[in-house]
Amino acid sequence: MKNFLFLILILFLFGCRTDLTKTNVVSDTGMVVVKNGRGELDTINYTCLGCENLLTPEVFNKITNESTEKAKKNLNNPLSFLPVSINLSISKEDSIICFSDNKKIDSVLSVLVNYEYIGKNAYGTEMGGEQTIILNVVKGEIKDISCDIKLKDLKFEDTYINRTLSGVNGSDFIEMIPTKEKFLIVKSSISCVDEGTLFILALDNGERLELTSWNDFNCVGDSYYYFFNKSQISLLQKHKIEFLSLITRGKSLAVPINKNQSDYIQQLLKLY
């Protein structure tokens, strides 16, 4: 009888230890509790590629909470947000280099979230929708490292360059697209632009360079510019870009340039 009770005790303790181990593992499929638009708790299904091998429960909860908040804020009516399901893909990044010191950024996970939900549109109609959200986890913490990552060096791909120079300020944006023919296309959140639209580049030494568009008025939002002159090129070779501005039809906007794009023009000049 004593041996039997001892065996039962061993099995109980072993079972408890196994359960505790399982609490430190995130399954690749399951249920997760998140908050809807009114702050109430909802339980929804999730699927995940890489969770079991790469995430702890603590980091998994940070990711689901952060992606829920981002999905909610992107709606016209955040209070109407009803989560439906979350699909995640987790990958380990081993080759991300820091722009400022050219060193590798360690312990980075890239997270791709596809979030399905129900919400009301601007007319109050309830509709299903989905959002794609990208997050980075650095040493267990969600962190925006988009400004820190060293981007690919510039090179020609067909008629254009492999990446553009762009800045965002809330819903405002400016994007400069260089071409092989040495002229610049500038797109922005200003829908209609005149001939003579000013494109301004603010440099890190406080100086400003101005270009004037030569194309006709249009409501596509595209302005065209001739390339920089010799004095402007001389200045751009020595200084980095901090802001881009656009002025047209009594409208103006300005956007900051991330540090990892600040040497864009310096790289561009080396291609011509």
C-alpha positions as CSV (number, residue, x, y, z in Angstrom):
1,M,0.0,0.0,0.0
2,K,2.8,2.4,0.9
3,N,4.6,1.6,-2.4
4,F,1.3,2.2,-4.3
5,L,0.9,5.6,-2.6
6,F,4.5,6.5,-3.3
7,L,4.0,5.7,-7.0
8,I,0.9,7.9,-7.1
9,L,2.8,10.8,-5.5
10,I,5.7,10.4,-8.1
11,L,3.3,10.4,-11.0
12,F,1.5,13.5,-9.6
13,L,4.7,15.4,-9.1
14,F,5.9,14.4,-12.6
15,G,2.6,15.5,-14.1
16,C,2.8,18.9,-12.4
17,R,6.4,19.4,-13.6
18,T,5.4,18.6,-17.2
19,D,2.5,21.1,-17.0
20,L,4.8,23.8,-15.7
21,T,7.1,23.2,-18.6
22,K,4.3,23.5,-21.1
23,T,3.4,26.9,-19.8
24,N,6.7,28.2,-21.1
25,V,5.9,27.1,-24.7
26,V,3.7,28.9,-27.2
27,S,1.8,26.6,-29.4
28,D,1.6,27.4,-33.1
29,T,-2.2,27.2,-33.0
30,G,-4.6,28.1,-30.2
31,M,-6.7,30.7,-28.6
32,V,-5.7,34.1,-27.3
33,V,-7.5,36.8,-25.2
34,V,-7.4,40.4,-26.6
35,K,-9.3,43.6,-26.0
36,N,-12.0,44.8,-28.4
37,G,-12.7,48.4,-29.2
38,R,-14.6,48.9,-26.0
39,G,-11.9,47.4,-23.8
40,E,-13.7,44.2,-23.2
41,L,-11.9,40.8,-23.4
42,D,-12.5,38.6,-26.4
43,T,-11.1,35.1,-27.0
44,I,-10.1,34.5,-30.6
45,N,-8.3,31.9,-32.7
46,Y,-4.7,32.4,-33.8
47,T,-2.2,30.5,-36.0
48,C,1.5,31.1,-35.9
49,L,4.5,30.0,-38.0
50,G,7.5,30.0,-35.7
51,C,5.9,30.8,-32.3
52,E,6.8,27.5,-30.6
53,N,10.5,27.7,-31.5
54,L,11.0,31.5,-31.2
55,L,8.6,33.0,-28.7
56,T,8.0,33.0,-24.9
57,P,4.5,33.4,-23.6
58,E,5.5,36.9,-22.4
59,V,6.7,38.1,-25.8
60,F,3.7,36.4,-27.6
61,N,1.4,38.5,-25.4
62,K,3.3,41.7,-26.2
63,I,2.9,41.0,-29.9
64,T,-0.8,40.2,-29.8
65,N,-1.5,43.2,-27.6
66,E,0.5,45.6,-29.7
67,S,-0.9,44.3,-33.0
68,T,-4.4,44.6,-31.6
69,E,-3.9,48.2,-30.6
70,K,-2.4,49.1,-34.0
71,A,-5.3,47.4,-35.9
72,K,-7.8,49.2,-33.6
73,K,-6.2,52.6,-34.2
74,N,-6.3,52.3,-37.9
75,L,-10.1,52.1,-38.0
76,N,-12.3,55.2,-38.6
77,N,-14.3,54.0,-35.6
78,P,-11.9,52.2,-33.1
79,L,-14.8,51.6,-30.6
80,S,-16.4,49.3,-33.2
81,F,-13.4,47.0,-33.4
82,L,-14.3,43.3,-32.9
83,P,-11.3,41.0,-33.3
84,V,-11.9,37.8,-35.3
85,S,-8.5,36.0,-35.7
86,I,-4.8,36.6,-35.8
87,N,-2.3,34.9,-38.2
88,L,1.4,35.4,-37.3
89,S,4.7,34.6,-39.0
90,I,7.9,34.8,-36.9
91,S,11.4,34.8,-38.4
92,K,14.8,35.3,-36.9
93,E,16.9,38.1,-38.5
94,D,20.6,37.5,-38.6
95,S,21.8,40.1,-41.0
96,I,20.4,43.4,-39.9
97,I,23.1,46.1,-39.7
98,C,22.9,49.3,-37.7
99,F,23.2,52.4,-39.9
100,S,25.0,54.6,-37.3
101,D,27.9,52.2,-36.4
102,N,27.7,49.5,-39.2
103,K,27.4,46.8,-36.5
104,K,25.0,43.9,-36.5
105,I,21.8,44.3,-34.4
106,D,21.5,41.1,-32.3
107,S,18.5,39.1,-31.2
108,V,16.0,40.5,-33.8
109,L,12.8,38.8,-34.6
110,S,10.6,39.9,-37.6
111,V,6.9,39.6,-37.0
112,L,4.3,39.6,-39.8
113,V,0.7,39.8,-38.5
114,N,-2.4,39.4,-40.5
115,Y,-5.3,40.6,-38.3
116,E,-8.9,39.9,-39.2
117,Y,-11.7,41.9,-37.6
118,I,-15.1,43.4,-37.8
119,G,-15.6,47.2,-37.7
120,K,-17.8,50.0,-38.8
121,N,-16.9,52.2,-41.7
122,A,-17.4,56.0,-42.0
123,Y,-21.1,55.4,-42.7
124,G,-21.6,53.2,-39.6
125,T,-22.0,50.0,-41.7
126,E,-20.4,47.0,-40.0
127,M,-18.0,45.2,-42.2
128,G,-15.3,42.6,-42.1
129,G,-11.7,43.5,-42.8
130,E,-8.1,42.7,-42.3
131,Q,-4.8,44.5,-41.8
132,T,-1.2,43.5,-42.2
133,I,1.0,44.7,-39.4
134,I,4.8,44.4,-39.3
135,L,6.7,44.5,-35.9
136,N,10.2,43.9,-34.8
137,V,11.2,42.3,-31.5
138,V,14.7,43.1,-30.1
139,K,15.9,41.2,-27.1
140,G,12.3,40.4,-26.1
141,E,10.9,44.0,-26.5
142,I,8.8,45.3,-29.4
143,K,10.9,48.1,-31.0
144,D,10.7,50.2,-34.1
145,I,14.1,49.9,-35.7
146,S,13.1,51.1,-39.1
147,C,15.2,54.3,-38.6
148,D,18.2,52.2,-37.4
149,I,18.5,49.6,-40.1
150,K,21.2,50.1,-42.8
151,L,19.3,50.1,-46.1
152,K,20.5,48.5,-49.3
153,D,23.1,50.5,-51.3
154,L,21.6,52.4,-54.2
155,K,21.8,50.9,-57.7
156,F,20.1,51.2,-61.0
157,E,17.3,48.8,-61.8
158,D,16.1,49.4,-65.3
159,T,15.0,53.0,-65.7
160,Y,14.8,53.8,-61.9
161,I,16.9,53.4,-58.7
162,N,16.3,50.3,-56.5
163,R,14.8,52.5,-53.7
164,T,13.3,56.0,-53.4
165,L,13.9,58.8,-50.9
166,S,10.7,59.3,-48.8
167,G,9.5,60.8,-45.6
168,V,6.2,60.7,-43.7
169,N,4.6,63.0,-41.2
170,G,1.2,61.6,-40.1
171,S,-0.9,61.3,-43.3
172,D,1.5,63.5,-45.2
173,F,4.2,62.1,-47.4
174,I,6.8,63.1,-50.0
175,E,8.6,60.6,-52.2
176,M,11.4,61.5,-54.6
177,I,12.1,59.1,-57.5
178,P,15.3,59.6,-59.5
179,T,15.6,58.3,-63.0
180,K,18.5,57.2,-65.2
181,E,18.0,60.2,-67.4
182,K,18.9,62.5,-64.5
183,F,15.6,64.0,-63.7
184,L,13.5,63.7,-60.5
185,I,9.9,62.7,-60.1
186,V,8.3,63.9,-56.8
187,K,5.0,62.4,-55.5
188,S,3.2,63.7,-52.4
189,S,0.0,63.7,-50.4
190,I,-0.9,67.0,-52.1
191,S,-3.3,65.7,-54.8
192,C,-3.1,68.7,-57.3
193,V,0.2,70.4,-58.2
194,D,1.0,73.4,-60.4
195,E,3.8,74.0,-62.8
196,G,6.5,75.8,-60.7
197,T,5.9,73.7,-57.6
198,L,8.9,74.2,-55.2
199,F,10.7,71.1,-53.9
200,I,13.0,72.0,-51.0
201,L,15.7,69.9,-49.4
202,A,16.8,71.0,-46.0
203,L,20.4,70.0,-45.1
204,D,22.1,69.1,-41.8
205,N,24.1,72.4,-42.0
206,G,20.9,74.5,-42.0
207,E,21.0,75.3,-45.7
208,R,18.1,74.7,-48.1
209,L,18.2,73.7,-51.8
210,E,15.2,74.6,-54.0
211,L,14.1,73.0,-57.3
212,T,11.2,74.3,-59.4
213,S,9.0,71.8,-61.4
214,W,8.6,72.2,-65.2
215,N,5.6,70.0,-65.8
216,D,2.0,71.2,-66.3
217,F,-0.7,71.4,-63.6
218,N,-2.1,68.0,-62.8
219,C,-4.2,66.2,-60.1
220,V,-2.2,63.0,-60.2
221,G,0.1,64.7,-57.7
222,D,3.4,64.3,-59.7
223,S,6.0,67.0,-60.1
224,Y,9.0,66.8,-62.4
225,Y,12.4,68.4,-61.8
226,Y,15.7,68.8,-63.6
227,F,18.7,67.5,-61.8
228,F,20.8,69.5,-59.3
229,N,23.2,72.1,-60.7
230,K,27.0,72.1,-60.0
231,S,26.9,74.3,-56.9
232,Q,24.0,72.2,-55.4
233,I,25.9,69.0,-56.2
234,S,29.0,70.3,-54.4
235,L,26.9,71.1,-51.3
236,L,25.0,67.8,-51.4
237,Q,28.2,65.8,-51.5
238,K,29.2,67.2,-48.1
239,H,25.9,67.3,-46.3
240,K,23.0,65.0,-45.5
241,I,19.2,65.5,-45.9
242,E,17.1,66.2,-42.8
243,F,13.7,67.4,-44.3
244,L,11.9,67.5,-47.6
245,S,9.3,70.2,-48.3
246,L,6.8,70.9,-51.1
247,I,5.0,74.2,-51.9
248,T,2.2,74.5,-54.5
249,R,-1.2,76.2,-55.1
250,G,-1.1,77.8,-51.6
251,K,-0.5,74.4,-50.0
252,S,2.7,73.2,-48.3
253,L,4.0,70.2,-46.4
254,A,7.2,69.1,-44.8
255,V,8.4,65.7,-43.8
256,P,11.4,64.5,-41.8
257,I,13.9,62.1,-43.3
258,N,15.0,59.1,-41.2
259,K,18.7,58.9,-40.4
260,N,19.2,55.8,-42.5
261,Q,18.0,57.7,-45.6
262,S,19.9,60.9,-44.9
263,D,22.9,59.9,-47.1
264,Y,20.5,59.1,-50.0
265,I,21.6,62.0,-52.3
266,Q,25.3,61.3,-51.5
267,Q,24.9,57.7,-52.7
268,L,22.8,58.8,-55.7
269,L,25.5,61.3,-57.0
270,K,28.0,58.4,-57.1
271,L,25.8,56.5,-59.6
272,Y,25.9,59.2,-62.3
